[in-house]
Amino acid sequence: MKKNEDFVITINRELGSGGRTVGRLLAEKLGVPFYDKALIHELQKLFNLSADEIEHLKGREHSFWAEVERILKLGPGMNSNYFLPQRGDEPDSLTTDDVYKKETLILQSLSQRGSCVIAGRTGFHVLRDHPNHLSILIQASMPFRVARVMRKQNMTEKEARQTIERVDKMRENYVNKYTKTSRYDTRNYQLVISADEKTEEEIVDLILKYIG
């Protein structure tokens, strides 16, 4: 990846690995915007966009990009629980083809605005043809993930483990359905990092050293 040219860094991560925080801190260090599922969800909700309407937004709809900037200013606490499915949700029925198409178009549009860091399930696939793209996977052991979710979400060990298993299934089904690959296939990434025994800041430093 060339830092002196427009770039996009995509981060896929396991729930409880700290990958979303890593993405935000990395973007701050690089001085570029950080986009995640929460922002994309907010954009879809606010604008009630169809896939065709999103196609027409690329660089031409000032109100859309002004809203992007406004949402970004709300800070990292916005919709912090967005990744958690509701009780009773079926992991393979949370996303429609139309929603996926909208997410894809929004991701492509955001990446065309300039350098950025994107945390999301399919960013590695959607932006795989970007000429200056670094794809990262952040993983962690189950004990590490359970402890972090317990701490962050105020859950019992049983609740945290059940949530992780449910989200893992949901995300893997989603990726497999729309990309025909596995999110765990390391061939989809240039850099794979284990979060065990590392702070988010240490992981960011590892990524910055890799970039050079």
Helices and strands as residue ranges (DSSP letters): E 8-13, H 19-30, E 34-36, H 37-47, H 51-55, H 62-72, H 97-111, E 116-119, H 123-126, E 133-139, H 142-153, H 157-179, G 186-188, E 191-194, H 200-211
